[in-house]
Amino acid sequence: MPVTKRRLKSGLYKVSTPHGVKAKATTKAKAEAQTRLLNAVEHGWKPSKKHHSCADGSFLEKRRQI
């Protein structure tokens, strides 16, 4: 799936794939990050189940109590 990143007249960026637009008016840094993410997912990357801030998963338990 080719990911295209286009600069708009406003100076912001649009990220799209053949399946549709993924971001309409985003910054260059965010557009590049999303392009890398979409390419990684296309090549089989899957997110881990634990949150990155707590190795033992306590972050999620604290958020559920709020």
C-alpha positions in Angstrom: 0.0 0.0 0.0 1.7 3.2 -1.1 1.4 6.0 1.4 1.4 9.5 -0.1 2.2 12.7 1.8 1.2 15.9 0.1 1.8 19.5 1.2 -1.3 21.7 1.1 -1.5 25.4 0.3 -1.8 26.2 4.0 1.6 24.7 4.6 0.2 21.6 6.4 0.2 18.0 5.1 -2.3 15.4 4.0 -1.6 11.7 4.4 -3.5 9.2 2.2 -3.4 5.7 1.0 -5.4 4.0 -1.8 -8.0 3.1 0.9 -8.7 6.8 1.8 -7.3 9.9 3.5 -5.7 9.2 6.9 -4.9 12.7 7.9 -6.2 16.0 6.4 -4.3 18.9 7.9 -1.4 17.8 10.0 2.2 19.0 10.6 5.1 17.7 8.7 6.5 15.8 11.7 3.2 14.1 12.4 2.7 13.3 8.7 6.1 11.6 8.6 5.4 9.7 11.8 2.1 8.5 10.5 3.7 7.5 7.2 6.2 5.3 9.1 3.4 3.8 11.2 1.3 2.9 8.2 4.2 1.3 6.4 5.1 -0.7 9.6 1.6 -2.0 9.9 1.6 -3.0 6.2 4.8 -5.0 6.8 3.3 -6.9 9.8 4.1 -4.7 12.9 1.6 -5.1 15.7 1.6 -3.0 18.9 2.4 -4.7 22.2 -0.4 -5.2 24.7 1.2 -3.3 27.6 1.4 0.4 27.9 4.9 1.8 27.5 4.9 3.8 30.7 4.5 0.9 33.1 6.0 -2.5 32.4 3.6 -4.2 34.9 0.5 -2.7 33.4 -0.3 -0.6 36.5 -0.9 2.5 34.3 -4.1 1.0 33.0 -5.4 0.0 36.4 -4.8 3.6 37.7 -6.7 5.0 34.7 -9.7 2.7 35.3 -10.0 4.0 38.8 -10.4 7.7 37.7 
